[in-house]
Structure formats: structure tokens, C-alpha cells
Amino acid sequence: MIFKIKIINYANPEKLIFIKKIWNIQHDHTSQISLIIKPHRIELQNNLINSKKNIWVDFNIKKINLYKLDKKIKMIQAIKIKNTFNLNILDATAGLGKDAFIFVSYGYKVTMIERNPILSILLYDGLVRGLQNNDIKKLIKKNINLIYNTTLNIHQLKIQQPDIIYLDPMFPTRKKSLSKKEIRTIQNIVGYDTDADNLLLTCLPFAKKKVVVKRPKKSNYLANIKPNYIIPTKNHRFDIYVK
Ligand SMILES: C[S@@+](CC[C@H](N)C(=O)[O-])C[C@H]1O[C@@H](n2cnc3c(N)ncnc32)[C@H](O)[C@@H]1O
């Protein structure tokens, strides 16, 4: 499927040809959302929201240190397994890669899957810039990678079976986990992940140890399957399915 978006290219033409080829995107001058390809960074400009600031992916340790400690601790609690280190996590709903990079900053290996071409381009660009940054390039090289995949058949991908699968699908009631501007832009681009029930059903047999689902606080269980246990946070909860 071709994804249409306004494309503004300030970089060399080869970069645009590469991007169009890999992610199958096409220029649409009527789109209110623009993909701005600069020589040093790829950004998204969303004219549907009242914000002048563009969006891009930054894998940046300093930024992570600014995130609420409580949020990070709960996420790590949800992921971790007693006395087991070196877990590998499949983040099957990568979005802007924020949660994935929190896991990486705590020493986990993460494979990100993103099916939306635009978000996948931003993630790719974030990784490329991360590899040029002396503070994090080792971490990026060793512990994080990205797969652009548009199907639900993640068990058919040529990847190692993950210990943990992490899911954070987009829901209509979600409000606060990303800043308003970012969450609204993801909504404008991907809509809602209405097939999230099926994603959980695909992931349950594939994960070696557990599947962790981030959900709005009062929402129903994905696929109506009761988790083994729940870790609540202020605005969300983590539903944990143990294998
Ligand atoms: C709420 S966002 C995730 C935000 C992310 N946790 C972060 O920290 O930036 C949900 C993302 O999951 C992606 N997604 C949903 N279902 C997917 C699937 N089956 N395969 C790959 N990506 C999927 C959507 O395209 C969207 O970008």
C-alpha cells in the first residue's frame, strides 16, 4: 500500500529516492502533515494541530533522564524477570520509540517493530543519528534495532524468539503517555490500532516468558483475556501475561 504525505526535501535527491523506495511513500501536496527531510534530520510537521514545533525521534539518554522516574520504574517492573538478565524485548508497537529507548537505557536488548511507514522513517532516522552520537552509539549498535513490518505475522519474521513482547497500541481514550502534540500526531497518522486484540493473540504463543500490554487505566482487557497480574500507574496499567 502506498502512503501519501506532503514531502519537503532539503537533503540530497538520493536520500529521498532511498526513502520512497523502502517505505513506499508518495508526495501529496494536499496533505496537512509534512515529512521534512533535512540533511541532518527527518522531521514531521503537523498542521492539523496548533503547534509550531516539529516532531522527530531522538534516542537521547539525557531526555530519558527527564522522564518521570515513577513511570520508568513501573515499566521496568512490568518487564523484568527475577534473577534473569540479558532479556531481549520485542516492542511490537514502536511508535516514536520512547518506551523502547527506556528499556535500552536499562540495559535490555530491544527489537522495535513499526508498521506505519512515516513513524518507521522517523525511527530509522533517529537510529542513524544515534549511531553518529558518541554518547550512545555503542548502545544503539548493540542493543536496539528496527523492523518495518506491516503484517500481524510477527512470528514469521526472521528474528530470535523474544523473551518479552511489549505492546502499546493506540486507543481512543489514551491521553497522557506521550505529550499531547506527539500523541495527536500519531493519531492523525495511524488512527487507532483496532486490530490490537489480534496482535495480542499473535504475540502470546511467540513470547518465551511474557507479554506486557500498556493499557488506559479503565479499559477492557485486550481480546478479553485476563492477564496474570496488573501493575497500575497513575494514568495507565500494565497487563502482564506470563507464559
Ligand atoms: C501508541 S503508539 C506506541 C508509542 C510507543 N510506545 C512510544 O513510546 O513511542 C502505537 C504504535 O504502534 C504501531 N502498531 C500498532 N499495531 C502494530 C502492529 N501490528 N505492528 C507494528 N506496529 C504496530 C502503530 O503504528 C503506532 O505507531
The ligand as an ORCA input file, in Angstrom:
! r2SCAN-3c Opt
* xyz 0 1
  C       0.697      4.418     20.940
  S       1.880      4.181     19.691
  C       3.234      3.493     20.587
  C       4.040      4.532     21.298
  C       5.358      3.977     21.773
  N       5.189      3.033     22.854
  C       6.332      5.077     22.177
  O       6.861      5.011     23.303
  O       6.581      5.970     21.359
  C       1.310      2.739     18.844
  C       2.139      2.403     17.612
  O       2.011      1.015     17.350
  C       2.022      0.813     15.961
  N       1.403     -0.503     15.728
  C       0.178     -0.913     16.115
  N      -0.048     -2.186     15.761
  C       1.083     -2.602     15.145
  C       1.484     -3.836     14.549
  N       0.667     -4.880     14.485
  N       2.724     -3.917     14.019
  C       3.554     -2.847     14.071
  N       3.234     -1.649     14.593
  C       2.015     -1.534     15.127
  C       1.219      1.989     15.429
  O       1.503      2.212     14.064
  C       1.699      3.114     16.343
  O       2.803      3.758     15.787
*
